[in-house]
Amino acid sequence: MRKDLTEVALRGLYSTLLYLLLPATVYHLIWRGVRVREYFQRWGERYASYSRTRNRPCVWLHAVSVGEVNAAVPLVERLRRNRPDIRWVVTTFTPTGSERVRVLWGEAVDHVYLPYDVPGSVGRFLDHFRPQLALIMETELWPNLMFGCRDRGIPVHIVNARLSARSLRGYRLLRPLIGRALRTARRVLAQSGEDAHRFIELGATPEQVITVGNLKFDIAAPADLADFVAMFRRHVPESRPVWIAASTHEGEEMAIVEMHRALRLRWPDLLLLWAPRHRERFARVEGLAHSAGWQVSTRRVQGWPGQGDDVFVIDTLGELMGFYACAQVAFVGGSLQPIGGHNLLEPAAVGTPSVTGPHLHNFAEISQRMQREGAISICADAHAARCEVERLLADPQARHAMARAGSALLESGRGATGRTLECIGPDLPAWAEGYQEADAPA
């Protein structure tokens, strides 16, 4: 009884605070909307107000943004093949995550924004969609959402679960509540042994936590990759050196400008493919490149780089792996600033060696493995990163060795999707009426 009363008290305090802060969410949406107009849209979903009724139960996947959506692709695709009867609802927090869901699955899945974690909104969301299984990607631990699932008998699996030491410290004030919420989950399917240990330290029981590996290792190159690269090469000959700066953030942009300026002293015809992490930075990056005196084109307007272009801005979503394959060397952003890095396996999956900065706490286990195997170069700062990009551009053998190491590492790490399916399989809903198990594609 003491535990129940403690939970009630903690939830009450937490929910009261969120209700008091709820008016601030309107100002937050307005502030974000000034930079990204999509934040002005679909406000009802943020508070679990829906126009259409839903009668058929579903499997619900929550993936906060683009990176988590991409990581979920192997799992969702396998389940969609094996269980075509399942209706999916996928939630994100960000418009870019929403756009990625639509690019991948169109109208084949329902998509809404996840509501704020207040009891009323959470209750309306769960009662509206009536999920029979909840799959929550990586580190999205919202107490009222998890308690709401428990109270309705909805099994929850934390999938591709990741918890850095920094995130663990960030939960210290809410740890008594987060720990109780975490123990309501059926399974915590951790990416690594270190992640598993941290989830147990946060409050999960050892019986809940299983290390299954990282779904990102099961990434596949796009089916049309060869055609994409061939089209690129119609506009940019193979003799022209090309590097890509991918998933860069505001604090890294001037460093990319300086890197490209220095590299062009050695290769005057060097082409930079530049893919900012957030869409609100597309125009800003284009402006920075123009201000540096370079000729600039963009994916949306020109489609492909021109012969005289110095910088090509990739202002679209869902095409990054294709452009990775068009470059000799990749710089993966979010790593010169303490952001934590971005997916290092995407360039490896298409055979492109990559360079990063030192801030990789979101990919600590992957980056350590890649560095040990010689599959990546981790640099202390922007100057060192520029020197490493220059070294690799000048040394085809070094590039090929790094690409081979990345490919081998990727292959050795595969299998998390199958292990995850084994864990969540018993909680999948029964076959829907009108479907037979034999109808599923092989």
Phi and psi in degrees as a GROMACS rama.xvg file:
@    title "Ramachandran Plot"
@    xaxis  label "Phi"
@    yaxis  label "Psi"
@TYPE xy
-60.9961  -40.2237  ARG-2
-64.6026  -40.777  LYS-3
-63.2816  -43.279  ASP-4
-66.4769  -37.4622  LEU-5
-63.5066  -43.6903  THR-6
-61.7718  -44.6094  GLU-7
-60.4644  -42.9986  VAL-8
-65.6523  -45.3758  ALA-9
-64.4497  -43.3825  LEU-10
-63.9946  -38.9104  ARG-11
-62.2294  -45.993  GLY-12
-63.5322  -45.5089  LEU-13
-61.2161  -48.0931  TYR-14
-67.8346  -38.3106  SER-15
-61.1374  -43.5609  THR-16
-61.7202  -43.1543  LEU-17
-65.9697  -39.0031  LEU-18
-63.5313  -38.1371  TYR-19
-66.0078  -32.5371  LEU-20
-86.5655  -7.80759  LEU-21
-57.428  -40.8437  LEU-22
-58.5091  -29.316  PRO-23
-67.2442  -22.2173  ALA-24
-65.031  -30.2179  THR-25
-64.6673  -45.254  VAL-26
-64.5504  -36.3371  TYR-27
-63.6558  -44.2654  HIS-28
-63.8653  -38.6665  LEU-29
-65.2301  -45.2694  ILE-30
-61.0704  -44.2952  TRP-31
-68.4306  -34.2753  ARG-32
-67.0116  -27.1519  GLY-33
-62.1306  -33.2071  VAL-34
-92.8287  -36.0194  ARG-35
-131.994  106.551  VAL-36
-61.2156  -22.8893  ARG-37
-62.8799  -21.2284  GLU-38
-70.0132  -13.2855  TYR-39
-81.8077  -8.99491  PHE-40
-104.169  155.445  GLN-41
58.408  40.9501  ARG-42
-63.951  -31.7561  TRP-43
-55.7997  -37.0725  GLY-44
-65.3674  -30.4153  GLU-45
-66.1407  -20.9713  ARG-46
-118.772  17.1727  TYR-47
61.5572  46.7552  ALA-48
-112.894  119.263  SER-49
-125.924  143.744  TYR-50
-88.4202  -29.5245  SER-51
-102.302  143.775  ARG-52
-86.4079  151.443  THR-53
-124.945  127.351  ARG-54
-111.95  -21.2811  ASN-55
-99.5533  127.34  ARG-56
-60.1734  162.503  PRO-57
-144.298  173.813  CYS-58
-101.44  131.364  VAL-59
-109.761  130.124  TRP-60
-118.533  129.992  LEU-61
-112.39  125.092  HIS-62
-135.794  114.217  ALA-63
-59.6968  -42.2622  VAL-64
-152.117  -160.579  SER-65
-59.3704  -46.0356  VAL-66
-60.2477  -43.2535  GLY-67
-70.2988  -36.6642  GLU-68
-61.7722  -46.718  VAL-69
-61.4518  -39.4896  ASN-70
-64.7064  -30.3295  ALA-71
-79.6291  -13.3562  ALA-72
-55.444  -50.1802  VAL-73
-58.0592  -39.3264  PRO-74
-68.2765  -48.5979  LEU-75
-63.8438  -42.8608  VAL-76
-63.626  -41.5095  GLU-77
-62.7934  -43.7002  ARG-78
-67.9402  -36.4016  LEU-79
-65.8422  -34.2403  ARG-80
-70.6492  -43.888  ARG-81
-80.2391  -27.6336  ASN-82
-131.075  73.5219  ARG-83
-67.2573  -11.6566  PRO-84
-78.2825  -17.4511  ASP-85
-75.8022  132.078  ILE-86
-91.9484  132.758  ARG-87
-106.564  139.914  TRP-88
-122.044  128.08  VAL-89
-116.913  128.185  VAL-90
-112.868  148.005  THR-91
-135.774  173.763  THR-92
-102.124  -29.8699  PHE-93
-108.348  150.88  THR-94
-61.1695  -34.595  PRO-95
-66.5089  -36.9158  THR-96
-63.4032  -41.3523  GLY-97
-60.6398  -45.6742  SER-98
-62.9359  -38.5692  GLU-99
-65.2592  -39.7014  ARG-100
-59.3438  -43.993  VAL-101
-67.326  -38.0378  ARG-102
-63.2453  -40.853  VAL-103
-74.7231  -45.5654  LEU-104
-125.694  -5.2066  TRP-105
53.5017  -132.106  GLY-106
-89.2632  4.78108  GLU-107
-69.5258  -18.7555  ALA-108
-127.169  154.658  VAL-109
-84.4706  141.023  ASP-110
-132.722  133.438  HIS-111
-142.014  164.111  VAL-112
-76.0377  144.476  TYR-113
-70.1194  133.34  LEU-114
-72.9938  164.354  PRO-115
-63.3149  152.951  TYR-116
-83.5755  50.2077  ASP-117
-102.104  147.071  VAL-118
-54.482  -41.6288  PRO-119
-62.7967  -47.0243  GLY-120
-66.683  -42.9076  SER-121
-60.9078  -43.365  VAL-122
-63.1197  -43.4952  GLY-123
-63.9508  -40.7386  ARG-124
-60.7004  -51.4346  PHE-125
-66.4063  -38.2657  LEU-126
-73.3165  -26.6587  ASP-127
-74.9696  -48.4629  HIS-128
-91.0425  -22.2338  PHE-129
48.6311  57.0444  ARG-130
-65.8547  143.507  PRO-131
-96.5663  -11.3621  GLN-132
-153.462  137.531  LEU-133
-116.689  127.303  ALA-134
-116.691  113.047  LEU-135
-111.211  121.89  ILE-136
-81.3948  127.716  MET-137
70.9865  -88.7779  GLU-138
-136.284  27.0459  THR-139
-89.3641  86.7138  GLU-140
-107.013  91.0077  LEU-141
-105.668  111.877  TRP-142
-56.8458  -51.6905  PRO-143
-62.3899  -34.1921  ASN-144
-64.7805  -43.9514  LEU-145
-72.1838  -39.4555  MET-146
-65.2294  -37.8484  PHE-147
-62.1111  -39.6245  GLY-148
-64.498  -44.3281  CYS-149
-59.9077  -44.8822  ARG-150
-64.8466  -23.3568  ASP-151
-101.421  5.71452  ARG-152
72.1699  26.1815  GLY-153
-93.3691  115.925  ILE-154
-67.6871  137.644  PRO-155
-117.742  131.987  VAL-156
-120.979  126.624  HIS-157
-84.2564  112.183  ILE-158
-103.583  140.73  VAL-159
53.989  40.2593  ASN-160
-63.6151  130.076  ALA-161
-135.028  133.44  ARG-162
-146.265  106.386  LEU-163
-76.5495  163.222  SER-164
-60.5811  -35.5517  ALA-165
-65.4563  -43.2184  ARG-166
-66.3982  -38.3488  SER-167
-59.5605  -43.3851  LEU-168
-64.1096  -35.5405  ARG-169
-65.5458  -22.9245  GLY-170
-87.104  3.04146  TYR-171
-59.3243  -37.6578  ARG-172
-71.8208  -32.2442  LEU-173
-99.7147  7.75037  LEU-174
-56.9642  -41.9383  ARG-175
-58.3467  -38.4885  PRO-176
-78.1989  -44.5702  LEU-177
-61.7525  -40.0014  ILE-178
-60.9583  -43.0578  GLY-179
-65.1426  -42.1331  ARG-180
-63.5509  -40.4882  ALA-181
-63.2536  -35.1146  LEU-182
-71.735  -8.54493  ARG-183
-80.3775  -14.5269  THR-184
-72.6817  147.338  ALA-185
-71.0865  -45.5239  ARG-186
-144.706  147.355  ARG-187
-114.188  107.253  VAL-188
-96.6619  93.8805  LEU-189
-82.4954  149.385  ALA-190
-70.97  -34.5795  GLN-191
-149.376  168.373  SER-192
-62.33  -36.391  GLY-193
-65.3122  -41.8253  GLU-194
-62.59  -42.8511  ASP-195
-59.0594  -44.9957  ALA-196
-60.7111  -41.2455  HIS-197
-68.5577  -37.1612  ARG-198
-64.8244  -37.122  PHE-199
-66.6116  -40.0012  ILE-200
-63.475  -32.7337  GLU-201
-72.7798  -23.3775  LEU-202
143.056  -8.4293  GLY-203
-69.464  153.265  ALA-204
-84.9199  151.072  THR-205
-57.3327  -31.2453  PRO-206
-68.2111  -26.7684  GLU-207
-75.2075  -30.3662  GLN-208
-95.417  128.01  VAL-209
-130.516  132.023  ILE-210
-87.9668  115.12  THR-211
-115.235  -8.45292  VAL-212
97.803  -179.888  GLY-213
-102.814  123.402  ASN-214
-58.459  -25.9935  LEU-215
-62.7758  -23.8707  LYS-216
-69.1017  -19.9603  PHE-217
-88.3539  13.9447  ASP-218
-62.3728  144.422  ILE-219
-120.141  144.207  ALA-220
-64.8753  147.879  ALA-221
-56.1555  143.335  PRO-222
-62.0553  -30.3272  ALA-223
-98.9864  23.8197  ASP-224
-60.0793  -44.6462  LEU-225
-61.6281  -41.0964  ALA-226
-66.682  -38.2353  ASP-227
-62.8817  -47.7179  PHE-228
-65.6425  -39.3309  VAL-229
-62.2087  -39.7282  ALA-230
-65.3426  -40.9582  MET-231
-59.4044  -42.6697  PHE-232
-71.2368  -17.3111  ARG-233
-66.5071  -25.4309  ARG-234
-103.295  -27.8153  HIS-235
-127.675  108.87  VAL-236
-64.8967  154.088  PRO-237
-63.3618  -22.1998  GLU-238
-72.9803  -14.3216  SER-239
-88.4988  128.796  ARG-240
-71.3841  139.64  PRO-241
-138.056  133.539  VAL-242
-129.906  160.411  TRP-243
-127.281  135.96  ILE-244
-109.775  112.057  ALA-245
-116.763  144.894  ALA-246
56.2033  40.4981  SER-247
-80.6436  154.271  THR-248
-115.161  171.079  HIS-249
-54.2718  -44.9217  GLU-250
-71.9279  -6.61865  GLY-251
-105.378  -9.02391  GLU-252
-64.8098  -43.8485  GLU-253
-66.5404  -31.4326  MET-254
-64.2141  -38.2964  ALA-255
-65.4368  -41.2368  ILE-256
-58.7296  -47.0083  VAL-257
-66.6156  -37.1543  GLU-258
-62.4815  -45.9904  MET-259
-66.8515  -39.131  HIS-260
-61.8245  -44.4153  ARG-261
-68.1231  -41.0104  ALA-262
-65.4667  -32.8204  LEU-263
-71.6869  -14.4329  ARG-264
-65.0338  -30.7095  LEU-265
-92.8362  -37.0323  ARG-266
-124.442  87.9661  TRP-267
-59.3963  -23.8537  PRO-268
-98.2259  14.0114  ASP-269
-60.6034  133.114  LEU-270
-105.795  131.214  LEU-271
-103.345  123.194  LEU-272
-94.1432  122.622  LEU-273
-123.323  118.4  TRP-274
-120.62  93.3379  ALA-275
-61.3394  152.387  PRO-276
-68.76  -39.3757  ARG-277
-115.222  141.213  HIS-278
-63.8912  -26.7146  ARG-279
-67.8721  -12.1529  GLU-280
-94.1579  -5.59752  ARG-281
-56.7599  -54.087  PHE-282
-66.2196  -36.8409  ALA-283
-62.2417  -44.647  ARG-284
-65.5126  -41.5233  VAL-285
-59.1515  -42.0492  GLU-286
-65.15  -39.8894  GLY-287
-61.9898  -42.0597  LEU-288
-65.8501  -40.359  ALA-289
-62.1142  -42.7423  HIS-290
-63.9821  -26.6643  SER-291
-76.6523  -4.16448  ALA-292
91.8218  15.0948  GLY-293
-98.6678  155.921  TRP-294
-84.689  129.283  GLN-295
-126.314  139.76  VAL-296
-130.513  166.465  SER-297
-131.813  157.933  THR-298
-64.4068  -41.0893  ARG-299
-69.2878  -37.7898  ARG-300
-92.2166  -57.8018  VAL-301
-89.4792  -23.1683  GLN-302
88.8631  -53.5526  GLY-303
-139.457  158.353  TRP-304
-64.6795  145.095  PRO-305
-93.8625  168.542  GLY-306
-60.0858  -36.3444  GLN-307
-93.5042  3.85646  GLY-308
-76.3622  140.119  ASP-309
-99.4503  -29.283  ASP-310
-137.093  137.323  VAL-311
-123.351  115.442  PHE-312
-90.3924  123.577  VAL-313
-89.6243  93.1229  ILE-314
-103.537  40.7681  ASP-315
-131.678  168.956  THR-316
-112.756  151.233  LEU-317
87.981  2.44286  GLY-318
-116.836  8.50395  GLU-319
-63.3257  -42.327  LEU-320
-63.2282  -36.5181  MET-321
-61.4859  -43.1413  GLY-322
-73.8002  -29.7279  PHE-323
-54.6838  -43.4775  TYR-324
-69.0896  -16.6216  ALA-325
-86.8867  -9.23572  CYS-326
-105.643  152.971  ALA-327
-79.8757  -30.8306  GLN-328
-142.179  142.806  VAL-329
-117.815  136.483  ALA-330
-104.82  124.266  PHE-331
-101.443  118.378  VAL-332
-81.2036  -167.762  GLY-333
69.6466  15.8244  GLY-334
-124.726  -13.9967  SER-335
-85.7928  -21.7068  LEU-336
-108.882  159.271  GLN-337
-75.2242  57.6438  PRO-338
-94.7257  -32.9187  ILE-339
115.295  -3.11193  GLY-340
86.6228  170.552  GLY-341
-132.88  -177.646  HIS-342
-59.8993  112.717  ASN-343
-86.7771  -11.3147  LEU-344
-86.3952  -18.2625  LEU-345
-63.5846  -49.2336  GLU-346
-63.315  -36.2926  PRO-347
-62.3995  -35.4962  ALA-348
-66.5856  -21.811  ALA-349
-112.245  11.3438  VAL-350
81.3843  26.4099  GLY-351
-110.201  122.579  THR-352
-67.5245  149.291  PRO-353
-131.168  153.723  SER-354
-125.784  141.361  VAL-355
-138.75  169.765  THR-356
-83.319  -170.036  GLY-357
-87.6306  -14.2142  PRO-358
-90.7194  93.7617  HIS-359
-130.629  33.3156  LEU-360
-66.9058  -21.8161  HIS-361
-76.7957  -15.024  ASN-362
-131.784  39.688  PHE-363
-60.1442  -49.3146  ALA-364
-67.3677  -43.7079  GLU-365
-64.1243  -46.5142  ILE-366
-64.5248  -37.2035  SER-367
-65.106  -42.5485  GLN-368
-65.086  -43.284  ARG-369
-64.4033  -39.3887  MET-370
-66.9829  -40.9453  GLN-371
-60.8688  -36.497  ARG-372
-88.9434  2.22645  GLU-373
72.4902  28.1747  GLY-374
-99.7298  1.451  ALA-375
-158.942  156.378  ILE-376
-114.628  118.051  SER-377
-103.024  121.758  ILE-378
-113.276  151.85  CYS-379
-73.3536  -28.7839  ALA-380
-160.544  -177.423  ASP-381
-64.4229  -37.5295  ALA-382
-62.7123  -45.7172  HIS-383
-64.9901  -36.6378  ALA-384
-64.0917  -41.629  ALA-385
-62.5111  -42.9581  ARG-386
-62.5793  -37.161  CYS-387
-72.7217  -39.8647  GLU-388
-60.0002  -42.2748  VAL-389
-62.6871  -43.8021  GLU-390
-59.7017  -44.7339  ARG-391
-70.6104  -37.9497  LEU-392
-60.8332  -32.9782  LEU-393
-86.8566  -8.57721  ALA-394
-129.794  89.1863  ASP-395
-58.7552  -36.076  PRO-396
-64.8303  -40.2537  GLN-397
-64.0767  -39.4852  ALA-398
-62.288  -45.5085  ARG-399
-65.3116  -38.1366  HIS-400
-64.5857  -42.7643  ALA-401
-66.2506  -39.5216  MET-402
-64.2374  -41.7236  ALA-403
-63.4878  -41.2804  ARG-404
-63.5789  -40.4307  ALA-405
-65.0685  -41.8764  GLY-406
-63.822  -42.6881  SER-407
-65.0521  -42.0021  ALA-408
-63.9372  -41.7725  LEU-409
-61.0732  -43.9516  LEU-410
-64.5618  -40.6002  GLU-411
-68.8667  -23.1496  SER-412
-92.0763  -2.90149  GLY-413
-69.3686  158.881  ARG-414
121.948  -9.19753  GLY-415
-63.4274  -32.7243  ALA-416
-61.9706  -47.5496  THR-417
-62.8653  -42.1171  GLY-418
-66.8146  -36.2073  ARG-419
-65.0823  -42.2821  THR-420
-61.8936  -38.0023  LEU-421
-61.0797  -37.3881  GLU-422
-74.8653  -40.8148  CYS-423
-88.846  -11.9411  ILE-424
-52.658  -46.0539  GLY-425
-62.4304  -19.8734  PRO-426
-98.3657  -0.123016  ASP-427
-65.0163  144.813  LEU-428
-64.0705  156.247  PRO-429
-62.757  156.766  ALA-430
-57.8004  135.245  TRP-431
-69.4775  151.4  ALA-432
-59.3891  134.948  GLU-433
98.7327  -12.1454  GLY-434
-111.885  146.572  TYR-435
-119.159  148.375  GLN-436
-58.7226  -30.7265  GLU-437
-69.475  -15.9452  ALA-438
-75.5929  -16.8119  ASP-439
-68.5551  142.769  ALA-440
-62.5315  149.117  PRO-441
